[in-house]
Amino acid sequence: MRLTQAAKLVEDELWNTTDVTAALQHTTDIIVDSAVRDPPELIIRSDDAIFSPYSVSFPTDAPPASAFAHLFSGSNGPNATPTTPASTKHLRIQDGTYYLVHATAEVLALLLDYQRLVVNLSMLTTDAMSRVIEFLKVFNSRTSQVVLGAGAMRSAGLKNISAKHLGG
């Protein structure tokens, strides 16, 4: 399901930069932080709502935009840090800043779900990481096909593809 979502995100992308909400920046910070530790935001306690069939964190067939709408709404959302502005034009990752397109923002939200799985079910780490790699390969491959094959120009009605469209 997620492989199909990754390919569809790229195919439907309009290649316009999107605002980076405080919640999306926080999501990215958690992903980066998880390289060195298990972020507390990802640790599931038995009383957490993730075990509810209505939880947005539980894998469903719903498209990621509906499950993570707060990441793109411009509101700070439940996970945002209070000192972060509602939205910015750039995503900060360590010392760099990057433009973001909607497809990449949604992929970050999907990666957070994979990371939550790894943190909480360590016996599935090898399988989960192989799926993350496969997921990212599909996303990267489809992005390359669309951009290098000029599909992005057709799907978004662009006359050319600039560095701004590529997130540069």
Residue pairs with C-beta under 8 A, 6 or more apart in sequence:
1 59
1 61
2 110
2 131
2 135
3 134
3 135
3 138
5 63
5 64
5 106
5 110
6 107
6 110
6 135
6 138
6 139
6 142
7 138
7 139
7 142
9 64
9 102
9 103
9 106
9 107
9 139
10 103
10 139
10 142
10 143
10 146
11 142
11 146
11 151
11 155
12 103
12 155
13 101
13 102
13 103
13 146
13 152
13 155
13 156
14 101
14 102
14 155
14 156
15 101
15 152
15 155
15 156
15 158
15 161
15 165
16 101
16 102
16 156
16 165
17 89
17 99
17 100
17 101
17 164
17 167
18 72
18 100
18 101
18 102
18 105
19 74
19 87
19 88
19 89
20 87
20 88
20 89
20 90
20 91
20 100
20 105
21 70
21 71
21 72
21 73
21 74
21 75
21 76
21 77
21 80
21 86
21 87
22 76
22 77
22 80
22 81
22 84
22 85
22 86
22 87
23 70
23 71
23 75
23 76
23 77
23 78
23 79
23 80
24 71
24 72
24 91
24 100
24 105
24 108
24 109
25 80
25 84
25 88
25 91
25 92
26 77
26 79
26 80
26 81
26 84
27 71
27 79
27 108
27 109
27 112
28 91
28 92
28 93
28 108
30 39
30 41
30 42
30 79
30 112
30 115
31 108
31 111
31 112
31 115
32 93
32 94
33 39
34 42
34 115
34 118
34 119
38 119
39 119
41 79
42 112
42 115
42 116
42 119
42 120
43 119
43 120
44 50
44 116
44 120
49 55
49 57
50 57
50 58
50 116
51 58
52 58
56 67
56 68
57 113
57 116
59 113
60 67
64 106
64 109
64 110
65 72
65 106
67 109
68 106
68 109
70 77
70 78
71 77
71 105
71 109
72 102
72 105
74 86
74 87
75 86
76 82
76 84
76 86
89 99
90 97
90 98
90 99
90 100
91 97
91 98
91 99
91 100
98 167
99 164
99 167
99 168
100 167
101 165
101 167
103 139
103 143
104 167
107 139
110 135
111 132
114 128
114 131
114 132
114 135
117 124
117 128
118 124
118 125
118 128
118 129
121 128
145 151
146 152
146 155
147 161
147 166
150 161
152 158
152 161
152 165
153 159
153 160
153 161
156 165
158 165
